[in-house]
Amino acid sequence: MNARLEKLKIVLGTFAIEGTERNFSGDKVREIHANRGIEFKVIIDHIAQSAKTLDMPLEFQRGDGKIFSISEFQDFVIHRGNWGASVFLGSLKVQAGFVPSLNQGFVLIEEEESGAARSWDVWVEPFLSEPSFVEAWVSDAEYDYWQNASDPLEFEAAGKSVDQLPLVSNGLPAPLDQMIVDTSSNPGRWIMRDGYIEAVGSTMWLGEKFFECVGKEGNGTGLDDDVLSISSPKHGILKIENKSGPFINVESSTIQNYLRSALYN
């Protein structure tokens, strides 16, 4: 059996920017209406802080082999205006970006070798103090992938049958219409929402912005502490851990469905 790989997804909110752009003479050029989130420089600083805490190399490597120091990569991303493709930090793959239409940004850290992250708490900790922090969760990479895969060609390429899976139309007009795998009832599904992502993980960190988005109290009241470990590592942050360990298959669907219902319904 292959060693299992995990990944951490961090969701950060954006905030509206309203103002007026003027030229050097003071004349109004245009009204500004935009969403802005945490700066890439800050994201990279936080990642570097965690890497240093774990005594990991402080350099990023692109897929083409080019190596950047922390400051070089910050300059590269700022000049480019976006993160671009994933980069490697040791045996971790790192990506960050923004989804302005849904008022959120994200940081994704994925293991390339089992146990490469060492401590997910260390990676998420710097982000917990950010006013824009919404949520973060740890998932099993393979389980997460197949719980959210919908294209039958993906299953065929991996030698997996879709014969026993529910299918649904992709809703596109002909000739683009086709049947796809219906993931809407999968316990490990995730759904993009305005300002947050509806997801469950075996370990989750939820901030005040998360509870504002879902309209819930952020004190963990009502969560079953017989199956969940509930703590507050920092003011305004609720940490939830499944006492039975990672979600790696649908055998844990009962606790996954319970957690989803408790957080989002």
C-alpha positions in Angstrom: 0.0 0.0 0.0 1.4 3.4 -1.0 2.2 5.9 1.8 -0.6 8.5 2.1 0.0 12.1 1.3 -1.8 15.0 2.9 -2.5 18.6 2.0 -3.5 21.8 3.7 -5.9 24.4 2.2 -6.0 27.8 3.8 -8.8 30.2 2.8 -8.4 34.0 3.3 -11.1 36.6 2.8 -10.9 39.7 0.7 -12.2 43.2 1.5 -13.7 45.9 -0.7 -11.7 48.9 -1.8 -13.6 52.0 -2.7 -12.0 55.2 -3.8 -11.2 57.7 -6.5 -8.1 57.6 -8.8 -6.9 61.1 -9.7 -4.1 62.3 -12.0 -1.3 64.6 -11.0 -3.5 67.7 -11.4 -6.0 66.3 -9.0 -8.7 65.6 -11.7 -10.7 62.5 -11.2 -9.8 59.7 -13.6 -12.1 56.9 -12.4 -13.9 55.4 -9.4 -12.2 52.4 -8.0 -14.3 49.4 -6.9 -12.2 46.3 -6.2 -11.5 43.5 -3.8 -8.2 43.1 -2.2 -6.8 40.4 0.0 -3.7 39.5 1.8 -0.5 40.5 -0.1 1.6 37.7 -1.7 4.6 39.1 0.1 2.9 38.4 3.4 1.9 34.9 2.3 5.5 34.1 1.4 6.7 35.6 4.7 4.4 33.3 6.6 5.5 30.3 4.7 9.1 31.1 5.2 8.5 31.6 8.9 7.0 28.1 9.2 9.8 26.6 7.1 12.4 28.2 9.4 10.6 26.9 12.5 10.8 23.4 11.0 14.5 23.9 10.0 13.7 23.5 6.3 15.6 25.1 3.4 14.5 28.7 2.8 14.2 28.5 -1.0 11.6 27.9 -3.6 12.1 25.8 -6.7 10.1 26.0 -9.9 9.2 23.0 -12.0 11.9 24.0 -14.5 14.5 23.7 -11.8 15.1 27.4 -11.2 15.8 28.2 -7.5 14.7 31.4 -5.8 15.6 32.7 -2.3 12.6 34.0 -0.3 13.2 37.6 -1.3 13.8 36.7 -4.9 10.6 34.8 -5.1 8.7 37.7 -3.5 10.1 40.1 -6.1 9.2 37.6 -8.9 5.6 37.2 -7.7 5.1 40.9 -7.1 6.5 41.8 -10.5 4.4 39.1 -12.2 1.2 40.0 -10.3 0.3 36.4 -9.6 1.8 33.3 -8.2 1.9 31.3 -11.4 2.5 27.6 -11.3 3.1 25.7 -8.1 6.6 25.8 -6.6 8.4 23.4 -4.4 9.7 23.9 -0.9 11.6 20.8 -0.1 9.1 17.9 -0.6 6.2 20.3 -0.4 4.3 21.8 -3.4 3.0 25.3 -2.7 0.4 27.4 -4.5 -1.5 30.6 -3.7 -3.9 32.8 -5.5 -7.2 34.7 -5.4 -10.7 34.1 -6.6 -12.1 37.7 -6.7 -15.5 36.7 -8.0 -16.0 34.7 -4.7 -14.2 37.2 -2.4 -11.5 34.8 -1.3 -7.9 33.9 -1.7 -6.2 30.6 -0.9 -2.9 29.0 0.1 -2.4 25.3 -0.8 0.4 23.2 0.6 0.7 19.6 -0.6 3.0 16.8 0.4 5.1 15.1 -2.3 6.5 12.7 0.3 4.5 11.2 3.2 5.1 13.2 6.4 7.0 16.0 4.5 4.9 18.7 6.3 6.0 17.4 9.7 3.4 19.6 11.5 0.4 21.2 9.9 -0.1 23.3 13.0 3.2 25.1 12.3 2.2 25.8 8.7 -1.2 27.3 9.5 -0.2 29.2 12.7 1.1 32.4 11.1 -2.1 32.8 9.1 -4.4 32.5 12.2 -3.5 36.0 13.3 -4.4 37.5 9.9 -7.7 39.5 10.0 -8.5 37.9 6.6 -8.3 34.3 7.9 -11.4 32.3 7.2 -10.6 28.6 7.5 -8.1 25.9 6.9 -8.3 22.1 6.8 -6.2 19.0 6.3 -7.2 16.3 3.8 -5.9 13.1 2.4 -4.7 14.1 -1.1 -5.9 11.0 -3.0 -9.3 10.7 -1.2 -9.9 14.4 -1.7 -9.1 14.1 -5.4 -11.5 11.2 -6.2 -14.3 12.6 -4.0 -14.3 15.7 -6.2 -13.4 14.2 -9.6 -16.3 14.4 -12.1 -14.9 13.7 -15.6 -15.4 10.0 -16.5 -12.2 10.2 -18.6 -10.2 10.8 -15.4 -11.6 7.5 -14.0 -10.9 5.7 -17.2 -7.3 6.9 -17.3 -6.8 5.6 -13.8 -8.4 2.3 -14.5 -11.4 3.1 -12.4 -15.0 2.2 -13.4 -17.8 4.7 -13.2 -20.5 1.9 -13.7 -21.6 2.0 -10.1 -21.3 5.8 -9.7 -24.2 8.2 -10.1 -24.0 10.3 -13.3 -25.6 13.6 -14.1 -25.6 16.0 -17.1 -23.0 18.7 -17.1 -25.8 21.1 -18.0 -24.0 22.5 -21.1 -25.7 22.8 -24.5 -25.0 20.5 -27.3 -22.4 19.6 -28.5 -20.7 20.3 -25.2 -23.2 18.3 -23.1 -22.0 15.0 -21.6 -22.7 12.9 -18.5 -20.3 13.4 -15.6 -19.9 11.8 -12.2 -22.3 13.3 -9.6 -20.3 14.3 -6.6 -23.0 16.3 -4.8 -23.6 13.6 -2.2 -19.9 12.6 -1.6 -19.0 13.1 2.0 -15.6 14.5 1.0 -16.9 17.0 -1.5 -16.0 20.7 -1.3 -18.0 23.5 -2.8 -16.9 27.0 -3.5 -19.1 29.6 -1.8 -19.0 33.4 -1.5 -16.2 34.1 1.0 -15.5 30.5 2.0 -15.3 26.9 0.9 -17.8 24.4 2.2 -15.5 21.5 3.1 -14.8 19.2 6.0 -11.4 17.9 7.1 -10.0 15.6 9.8 -8.4 18.7 11.2 -9.9 22.1 10.7 -9.2 25.7 11.9 -12.2 28.0 11.7 -12.0 31.8 12.2 -14.5 34.5 13.0 -15.0 35.3 9.3 -16.0 31.7 8.7 -18.7 31.8 11.2 -19.9 35.1 9.9 -20.2 33.5 6.4 -22.1 30.5 7.6 -24.2 32.3 10.2 -23.1 30.1 13.2 -21.7 30.7 16.6 -18.0 30.2 16.8 -17.7 28.5 20.2 -18.1 24.9 19.1 -21.4 24.5 21.0 -23.3 21.5 19.9 -20.3 19.7 18.4 -19.9 16.1 19.6 -16.8 16.0 21.8 -17.0 12.2 22.0 -15.8 11.9 18.4 -14.2 15.4 18.0 -11.4 17.2 19.9 -12.3 20.8 20.1 -9.9 23.6 21.2 -9.1 27.3 20.7 -5.4 27.7 19.8 -5.8 31.4 19.5 -8.5 34.0 20.3 -11.3 33.8 17.7 -10.1 30.5 16.3 -11.8 27.1 16.7 -9.8 24.0 16.0 -11.6 20.7 15.4 -9.9 17.3 15.1 -11.4 13.9 14.4 -10.4 11.6 17.2 -10.3 8.6 14.8 -7.7 10.2 12.5 -7.7 11.2 8.9 -10.5 10.8 6.5 -9.1 8.4 3.8 -12.3 6.7 2.5 -16.1 6.6 2.7 -15.9 4.4 5.8 -15.7 7.6 7.8 -18.7 9.1 5.9 -20.8 9.1 9.1 -18.5 11.6 10.9 -17.9 13.6 7.7 -21.6 14.0 7.1 -22.2 14.9 10.7 -19.4 17.5 10.7 -20.8 19.0 7.4 -24.3 19.2 8.8 -23.1 20.7 12.1 -21.0 23.4 10.4 -23.1 24.3 7.3 -26.7 23.4 7.8 
